[in-house]
Amino acid sequence: MNAPLPALTSASLAALRNEARAAGQPVVQRLQEQFGLEADATLHLLAAHSHHPAFDMAALNALTVDFGKLSFNEAARRHCLAARDADAQLWLLLSDPWDNAARAYAAHVLGAPFKPGLAHPADLAALMARHEEGLRAMEGVGDGGTHTRLDSGAEALSFASIAEDTSPVVRLVRSTLYDALKAGASDIHLETDTRGLTVKYRIDGVLLHIAQIPGVETAEQAVSRIKVMSELDIAERRVPQDGRFKVAIQGREVDVRVSIMPSVFGEDAVLRILDRQALSEELSGLTLEGLGYAGITLARIRKLAAEPYGMLLVTGPTGSGKTTTLYAAISEINHGHDKIITIEDPVEYQLPGVLQIPVNEKKGLTFARGLRSILRHDPDKIMVGEIRDADTAQIAVQSALTGHLVFTTVHANNVFDVIGRFIHMGVDPYSFVSALNGIVAQRLLRINCPHCAAAVTPTDELLELSGLSRGKTRDYVFRQGSGCGHCRGSGYKGRRAIAEILLLTDELRELIVARAPIGQIKEAAVRGGTRNLREAALALVKSGDTTLEEINRVTLVG
């Protein structure tokens, strides 16, 4: 049962507003702190006292935001929003119903009658976050910075420098980069089609549509601008090109890897963002437990990482956090008593006390050649960023057999596919299973936003699609985020790793060497306690940490 709303007098409400103004807080936040209310209760309490209709997230989503009447920048600065409902009625949505300055400004610029409405600040922020990147890509907004290049050649990004750009295309590219960095995107996709340019960001592993920029000519010019920044051939439009450049934001340098690909409509560009400083801050003090591993999974990975010799393989698709898991494992065992050397492409994060070698294929430093040299450098533990070819696989196996602990990754869908990958690369099965301690197959699942997640009841269709039934899910706690300012309206905030772990036993080694059918190997693995990825994902749904839609996106049903 909901708690009764507190009684407020005009005097107490006026005092609370003065306290909020003095503390620089929204009046809603002050009210929540003072009475310990939920967001919805606070909104309805203010609505009752201000005599304004309240708009929750669902009601806001039904509106059409009108940035033509009230620009995004003014809306963000004044904490209000102009929007129209299905009947074309113009509303001014306020987070503070007594903000007379915002009302006066809106009355001046809207140029049409409007009705005031009340929305929670976090919900307004979520609604605006969905429009932010695309709008700022077409606007330049100043914040006191300057348009400069650092000594290293990195181009500094700030709102002020974007505002100073006279070329719309340069402003489009620079502001898109700025917004992607601000949003925490890992990749920017610029896609050319018959309408113009589509901008997408990959955030938490999911590709999100950000903006549609009209005009084929604008699309061509934007891709050409990316080529100029990457020192690529702007005249060549028939073959793929790869390059890189650097930008700087808030005093830190960010590497951007560029891939240009010809298409039937022109050219597409994908920009991979490598923000090493942000990654270093994120991974500082990183542990396996911090990745979300717990219970038997955590214990098994730690056991594999603490072995004196052998090989620990981590597998999964691109972007599944394989390298991060190895970084966490190495950080936990790095006590200064062992020589630890890594060879990576690229070195994503600097590990204290670890010798890290970047691959440089142009200079002839490949994984295989670097690994041979590492073995002459008296290592105890070795990390190979990725096994891509038979030569590297052979050397890694021999390293594990000669008393070294080898950490490495390989692309495969599950722990059983790894076995086939190594055998097809020509590695002797007996040597492989003798060297191998265990395999970890992992995925990253988006987690429900803790600020807006609420109980939901999945449909029968969704349960059937997920391989479940109503009877089998009676003890499940189904929750899902509705979208708020904390999660940028997505309903998810952050990701957690799930894993499928295969510990090599004598029975499994004998089956692999005998090239037994994969079904027989799987049965032996299950007897040894292996839990597949789907079971690990369902456990997070059962506890209310993620959704059926998310695990269906990442893992196979059945």
Order of alpha helices (4+ residues) and beta strands (2+ residues): alpha-alpha-alpha-beta-alpha-beta-alpha-beta-beta-alpha-beta-alpha-beta-alpha-alpha-beta-beta-beta-alpha-beta-beta-beta-alpha-alpha-beta-alpha-beta-beta-alpha-beta-alpha-beta-alpha-alpha-beta-beta-alpha-beta-beta-alpha-alpha-alpha-alpha
